[in-house]
Amino acid sequence: MKDISLVRVLPTQPNVPFIKGRTIAAIISIIGVLASLFLFFTNGLNYGIDFKGGAVIEFTTPTQPDIEAIRALGNSLDVGAVSVQTIARPGQDIPGVRIAYPRIESEDPEADDAELQQIALDKVQTALEDKFGVERSSMSASVLGSKVSGELRTKGIIAVIASLSMVLLYIWIRFEWQFALGAVTALAHDVALTLGVFELFQIEFNLAIVAAILTIVGYSLNDTVIVYDRIRENLRKFKKMPLPQVLNLSINDTLSRTIMTSVTTLLALTALYFLGGAGLKGFSFAMIWGVFVGTYSSIFIASPVLLLLGVNRGGALAGGDNPDEA
């Protein structure tokens, strides 16, 4: 049988001059991060009900649900942007429906917030009863207040900062402080560009996206550690080779592995994006974007930062017994 594996089309000894393009890459990255900051203070993030409050109603219809009709009904009730998706019901052939809409705001500062949310909830439930024959007793409703959503937003920020801090500590112990700062710089770059895409296209930002960002951090870190480990190995092996050449050699040594990992991950995420339903589109989109920026930052951010900070080659040589080969 003919071998059609992707490995056959990859170069066995690539020699791509990645380090030579570090200046252009740095300019592109700086522009991207600054654009993300600008969009954050102008457009801002399109927070979902997890972060700004709102209500969620789950129910089943007597027949197969017409999602478009339910969405049209919800949007006609003047309760804000309504999200509608189907949910699996164990032991039932007909899927359930989840409706979510944002917290109702009032221009009157003295208005009773709880009463406003309850009025909107009754309005939606009554419309579902009249239009689709859904019994109110079968509806499961929950309202997320502004205080709870604010706490979730704070915890999401803390989770991202804590993950970057743990990465800094781990890489510092595993390698050296220069490697730690390089890895955290690359990860912060990935997080900033991911937020920038969500700010630009105003994609709903919810807890699932926070989970995606944390996953992106892990994916990007894995790529970076692989490259860093090869850099440390080559520093010991080629004691007299200039640092830029060592970095470029190390990136090329791990290039086929990086390509294979990225392609296979993207195949799974693409299937998830197109076939996973509306509820997973934001998560899968964030992950697809994260694979691209994570791979890019491992090559063009994490490694070139070592040139700026310098590397303790004496420490790297201390553990190596190989003779000079450069």
C-alpha positions in Angstrom: 0.0 0.0 0.0 1.3 3.4 -0.9 2.3 5.6 2.1 0.4 8.9 1.9 1.2 10.1 5.4 1.9 13.7 6.0 5.4 12.9 7.3 6.6 12.1 3.8 5.9 15.6 2.5 7.7 17.3 5.4 11.4 18.2 5.0 13.7 15.9 7.0 16.3 18.6 7.7 14.6 21.9 7.3 16.7 25.1 7.5 14.2 27.9 7.6 15.8 31.2 8.8 13.1 31.9 11.4 15.4 34.1 13.6 16.2 36.4 10.7 12.5 37.3 10.6 12.3 38.1 14.3 12.2 41.9 13.7 9.3 41.8 11.3 7.5 39.3 13.6 8.1 41.6 16.6 6.6 44.5 14.8 3.6 42.5 13.7 3.1 41.2 17.3 3.4 44.7 18.9 0.9 46.1 16.4 -1.5 43.2 17.1 -1.2 43.6 20.9 -1.6 47.4 20.7 -4.7 46.9 18.5 -6.1 44.5 21.0 -5.7 47.1 23.8 -7.2 49.8 21.6 -10.3 47.6 20.8 -10.6 46.7 24.5 -11.1 50.4 25.5 -13.3 51.2 22.4 -15.3 48.2 21.4 -14.8 46.2 24.6 -15.8 42.5 24.9 -19.3 41.3 24.1 -19.9 39.7 27.5 -22.4 36.8 27.7 -24.8 36.4 30.5 -22.1 34.6 32.5 -20.4 38.0 32.9 -23.1 40.6 32.7 -26.1 38.8 34.1 -29.3 37.5 32.5 -31.7 34.6 32.5 -31.7 31.1 31.1 -34.9 29.1 30.4 -34.8 25.4 29.6 -37.9 23.5 28.3 -39.2 20.8 25.9 -41.8 21.3 23.2 -44.5 18.7 22.4 -43.0 18.2 18.9 -39.6 18.6 17.4 -38.5 22.2 18.3 -38.3 24.8 15.6 -35.2 26.7 16.7 -35.6 29.6 14.1 -39.2 30.2 15.1 -38.3 30.2 18.8 -35.4 32.6 18.2 -37.7 34.9 16.1 -40.2 34.9 19.0 -37.5 35.7 21.6 -36.1 38.6 19.5 -39.6 40.0 19.1 -40.1 40.3 22.9 -37.6 43.2 23.4 -35.5 41.5 26.0 -32.2 41.9 24.3 -30.2 39.5 22.1 -31.6 36.1 22.6 -29.5 32.9 22.3 -31.4 29.7 21.4 -29.9 26.2 21.2 -30.9 22.6 21.6 -29.8 20.4 24.5 -29.8 16.7 24.9 -32.4 15.2 27.3 -31.5 11.8 28.7 -34.1 9.2 27.8 -36.1 11.5 25.4 -36.1 11.5 21.7 -37.1 15.1 21.4 -34.2 17.5 22.4 -34.8 20.2 24.9 -34.3 23.9 24.2 -32.3 26.5 26.1 -33.1 30.2 25.7 -30.7 32.8 27.2 -31.0 36.6 27.2 -29.0 39.3 28.9 -29.9 41.1 32.1 -32.6 43.8 31.7 -31.3 47.3 32.3 -33.3 50.3 33.5 -32.6 54.0 33.1 -34.3 54.6 36.5 -31.6 54.1 39.2 -34.4 53.5 41.8 -36.0 50.7 39.8 -36.2 47.3 41.5 -33.7 45.1 39.7 -35.2 41.8 40.8 -38.7 43.0 39.8 -37.4 44.0 36.3 -35.8 40.5 35.8 -39.0 38.8 37.0 -41.2 40.8 34.6 -39.0 39.9 31.7 -38.9 36.2 32.7 -42.8 36.1 32.9 -43.0 37.8 29.5 -40.8 35.1 27.8 -42.5 32.2 29.6 -46.0 33.5 28.7 -45.0 33.9 25.0 -43.7 30.3 25.0 -46.9 29.1 26.5 -49.1 30.9 24.0 -47.0 30.3 20.8 -45.6 26.8 21.3 -47.9 25.2 24.0 -45.1 24.8 26.5 -46.4 24.2 30.0 -44.9 26.7 32.5 -44.4 23.9 35.1 -42.1 22.1 32.7 -39.8 25.2 32.3 -36.6 25.4 34.2 -35.7 29.1 34.7 -32.7 30.7 36.4 -31.7 34.4 36.7 -28.0 35.4 37.1 -27.7 38.8 38.9 -25.1 41.4 38.3 -23.3 40.6 41.5 -22.8 37.0 40.6 -21.8 37.8 37.1 -19.2 40.3 38.4 -17.7 37.7 40.6 -17.5 35.3 37.7 -15.7 37.9 35.6 -13.2 38.5 38.5 -12.6 34.8 38.9 -12.0 34.4 35.2 -9.3 37.2 35.2 -7.7 35.6 38.3 -7.7 32.2 36.6 -5.8 33.5 33.6 -3.3 35.5 35.7 -2.8 32.5 38.0 -2.1 30.2 35.1 0.6 32.6 33.7 2.2 32.9 37.1 2.4 29.2 37.5 3.9 28.9 34.1 6.5 31.5 35.0 7.4 29.5 38.2 7.5 26.2 36.4 9.7 27.3 33.5 12.0 29.2 35.9 12.6 25.9 37.9 12.7 23.7 34.8 15.1 25.9 32.8 16.3 29.5 33.7 14.6 32.8 34.4 15.3 34.0 30.8 13.3 31.0 29.5 10.5 31.7 32.0 10.1 35.4 30.9 10.3 34.3 27.2 7.5 31.7 27.8 5.3 34.1 29.7 5.8 36.8 27.1 4.6 34.4 24.4 1.6 33.3 26.4 0.6 36.9 27.3 0.9 37.6 23.6 -1.4 34.7 22.7 -4.0 35.8 25.3 -4.0 39.4 24.1 -4.4 38.5 20.4 -7.2 36.0 21.3 -9.1 38.7 23.2 -8.5 41.1 20.3 -10.2 38.8 17.8 -13.2 38.6 20.1 -13.3 42.4 20.5 -13.0 42.9 16.8 -15.8 40.5 15.7 -17.8 41.0 18.9 -18.2 37.3 19.4 -19.9 36.4 22.7 -17.4 36.1 25.5 -18.5 33.7 28.2 -17.0 31.1 30.6 -16.5 28.6 27.8 -14.1 31.2 26.2 -12.2 31.5 29.4 -11.8 27.8 29.4 -10.6 28.0 25.8 -8.0 30.7 26.7 -6.6 28.5 29.5 -6.5 25.6 27.1 -4.6 27.8 24.6 -2.1 28.7 27.3 -1.5 25.0 27.9 -1.2 24.2 24.2 1.2 27.1 23.5 3.3 26.3 26.6 3.6 22.7 25.3 5.0 23.9 22.0 7.3 26.4 23.8 8.7 23.8 26.2 9.5 21.4 23.3 11.5 24.1 21.6 13.2 25.3 24.8 14.2 21.7 25.6 15.9 21.4 22.2 17.5 24.8 22.7 19.0 23.7 26.0 20.2 20.4 24.4 21.8 22.2 21.5 23.5 24.7 23.8 25.2 21.8 25.5 26.0 20.1 22.2 27.2 23.1 20.1 29.2 25.0 22.7 30.8 27.5 20.3 27.9 28.1 17.9 26.4 31.6 18.1 23.2 31.8 20.0 21.0 32.9 17.0 22.2 29.9 15.1 21.4 27.6 18.0 17.9 29.0 18.3 17.3 28.6 14.6 18.6 25.1 14.6 16.5 24.1 17.5 13.3 25.6 16.0 14.0 23.7 12.7 14.7 20.5 14.7 11.2 20.6 16.2 9.5 22.0 13.1 8.0 18.7 11.8 6.6 17.8 15.2 5.1 21.3 15.5 3.4 21.1 12.1 2.1 17.6 12.7 0.6 18.5 16.1 -1.0 21.7 14.8 -2.5 20.1 11.7 -4.1 17.2 13.7 -5.4 19.5 16.3 -6.9 21.8 13.7 -8.6 18.9 12.0 -10.4 18.0 15.3 -11.3 21.7 16.1 -12.6 22.4 12.6 -14.9 19.4 12.8 -16.0 20.7 16.3 -16.6 24.2 14.9 -18.9 23.0 12.0 -20.6 20.0 13.6 -20.6 20.8 17.3 -23.6 23.1 17.3 -24.0 26.8 18.2 -23.0 26.3 21.8 -19.5 25.2 20.9 -18.8 27.6 18.1 -17.2 30.3 20.3 -15.1 27.8 22.2 -13.9 26.0 19.0 -13.2 29.3 17.2 -11.1 30.5 20.1 -9.2 27.2 20.0 -8.6 27.3 16.3 -7.2 30.9 16.5 -5.2 29.8 19.6 -3.5 27.0 17.7 -2.3 29.5 15.1 -1.1 32.2 17.5 0.3 29.6 19.9 2.5 28.0 17.1 3.5 31.4 15.9 4.5 32.7 19.3 6.5 29.6 20.1 8.7 30.2 17.1 8.8 34.0 16.7 8.2 35.3 20.3 9.5 32.8 22.9 12.8 32.0 21.2 13.8 35.5 20.0 13.2 36.8 23.5 16.2 34.7 24.6 18.4 36.9 22.3 17.2 40.0 24.2 17.7 38.6 27.6 20.7 36.5 27.0 21.2 32.9 28.1 23.5 31.5 30.8 25.4 29.3 28.4 27.8 28.4 31.2 24.9 26.9 33.2 23.8 25.1 30.1 27.2 23.7 29.5 27.6 22.5 33.0 25.4 19.5 32.4 26.7 18.5 29.0 29.5 16.1 28.2 29.5 16.3 24.4 32.5 17.7 22.6 32.4 20.9 20.5 30.6 20.3 17.2 30.3 23.8 15.9 
